[in-house]
Amino acid sequence: MKKLNMTLLLLLASVLLLSGCIGDKYPSASEYCVDGTVPGSCSSSRPQYCTSEKVLIDEADLCGCPASMEPAGSVCVPD
């Protein structure tokens, strides 16, 4: 009986430990910019860039521009 209790305790501890690790692999929504972009990368809505502060800013020279537009510094202008 004592061995069964110890086995159940270890199993429960393992489940709790694993569930905590899995949660760390999936950041919460508050860890992204409002459009879901990972900080430090370009948004799918060019020319927007997600800063480390989770703010979207225009960075056309880094992220590019939509079709028929071209970068002019950090913004996009018509081709």
Backbone torsions as a table, in degrees:
resi	resn	phi	psi	omega
1	MET	NA	-41.0	179.5
2	LYS	-63.6	-38.2	179.4
3	LYS	-66.4	-39.0	178.1
4	LEU	-64.5	-42.8	178.1
5	ASN	-62.2	-41.8	179.4
6	MET	-66.0	-40.5	178.0
7	THR	-62.7	-44.7	178.4
8	LEU	-64.1	-39.6	177.9
9	LEU	-63.0	-44.6	178.1
10	LEU	-65.0	-38.9	178.3
11	LEU	-64.1	-44.6	178.7
12	LEU	-63.2	-43.8	178.4
13	ALA	-61.4	-40.2	179.0
14	SER	-64.2	-43.4	179.8
15	VAL	-62.8	-45.0	179.2
16	LEU	-63.8	-40.7	178.6
17	LEU	-64.7	-46.2	-179.7
18	LEU	-65.2	-39.4	-179.3
19	SER	-65.9	-32.5	175.5
20	GLY	-68.4	-38.7	179.8
21	CYS	-68.2	-41.0	-179.6
22	ILE	-63.2	-40.3	179.1
23	GLY	-60.6	-33.7	-180.0
24	ASP	-70.0	-22.6	-177.6
25	LYS	-79.2	-18.6	-177.7
26	TYR	-116.3	97.6	-177.3
27	PRO	-62.1	152.3	178.0
28	SER	-74.5	164.8	-178.5
29	ALA	-58.2	-28.9	-178.6
30	SER	-71.5	-6.3	179.2
31	GLU	-92.8	5.7	179.5
32	TYR	-121.2	166.6	169.3
33	CYS	-69.5	166.8	-174.6
34	VAL	-58.3	-25.8	-179.7
35	ASP	-92.1	4.3	178.6
36	GLY	93.0	3.3	179.9
37	THR	-74.4	139.2	177.1
38	VAL	-72.3	133.8	176.8
39	PRO	-54.0	139.9	-179.8
40	GLY	87.1	14.9	179.6
41	SER	-141.3	165.8	-179.9
42	CYS	-80.0	143.3	176.7
43	SER	-78.6	161.2	173.5
44	SER	-72.5	-14.9	175.1
45	SER	-93.2	82.9	-178.1
46	ARG	-65.3	143.2	10.3
47	PRO	-98.2	28.1	-172.9
48	GLN	-75.6	143.3	-178.9
49	TYR	-127.1	137.1	179.2
50	CYS	-93.6	115.4	-178.6
51	THR	-77.5	170.0	177.6
52	SER	-65.1	-18.8	175.9
53	GLU	-87.3	5.5	179.1
54	LYS	65.0	39.7	177.1
55	VAL	-116.5	134.0	176.7
56	LEU	-85.5	128.1	177.0
57	ILE	-131.0	158.9	175.5
58	ASP	-77.2	128.4	177.6
59	GLU	-143.6	63.2	-176.7
60	ALA	-60.2	-36.0	-179.5
61	ASP	-66.6	-22.9	178.4
62	LEU	-98.5	-42.4	-171.7
63	CYS	-99.5	-12.5	-178.6
64	GLY	85.5	-178.2	-175.6
65	CYS	-129.0	160.5	173.7
66	PRO	-65.3	167.1	178.4
67	ALA	-55.3	147.0	179.8
68	SER	65.8	19.3	173.8
69	MET	-133.1	159.5	179.1
70	GLU	-136.5	153.6	-179.5
71	PRO	-69.5	139.9	171.1
72	ALA	-134.2	82.4	-171.9
73	GLY	74.0	-122.7	-176.6
74	SER	-93.4	-7.7	-178.7
75	VAL	-112.0	166.6	177.6
76	CYS	-105.4	140.2	177.5
77	VAL	-126.7	157.0	179.2
78	PRO	-57.3	144.6	179.2
79	ASP	-62.3	NA	NA
